[in-house]
């Protein structure tokens, strides 16, 4: 599985941009808070890519500043969590936009309101991963799975049907990162992996914060704020308390 990178940006009118000094970001809702960020060389992949922050899904960051080809490659994510639920999809499932492998996880009974059902807690406790058995028509097709439109479309439908799904993924094994790559525009670096469009990634994280926090509260899951913050942190963001106060004042009901 490929590692991730998130480029720096200029000012963005709605959400704060990633800055060289994250502590200078005073936006009350959303900020980048890189963890363990020693300097290292930068890269340029498939076009003009600005200096970036690369990180693996376990939350370790690597500030990239130059175009040195000897840049150390970001470490791959750990292996899948033992005992996690596995969703297996293949060409046929992808072609038909079939979500039955997802629904089967909870006995075709995903609840989103009322008291916390056993399914929600079980998914959170065990986590979920994807096995994508995709056979390419062209044996010389070297695209990553997140670059293939048919696969991305399947994940778009999954996300539209279960927008809270990222919170139950096996984050440490990179499933959250791969899920985001299916939905967020990005480029591919042969050394540093996925380079997200930074503005799109910011919007993705903010949207998921609204949805995931609301869903966790509706499921009566303990510490929904902490769980939501942990999810955002896996993609390199910190969430401010003011955001959760805003959501609490204007609750989002999921159906």
Buried (B, 14 or more C-beta within 10 A) or exposed (E): BBBBBBBBBEEEEEBBBBBEEBEEBEEEBBBBBBEEBEEBBBBBBEEEBBBBBBBBBBBBBBBBEEEEEEBEEBEBBEEBBEEBBEBEBBBEBBEEEBBEBBBEBBEEEBBBEEEBBEBBBEBBEBBBBBEBEBEEEEEEEEEBBBBBEEBBBBBBBBBEEBBBBBBBBBBBBBBBBBBBBBBBEBBBBEBBBBBBBBBBBBBBBBEBBBBBBBBBBBBEBEEBBEBBBBBBBBBBBBBBEEBBEEBEEEEEEEE
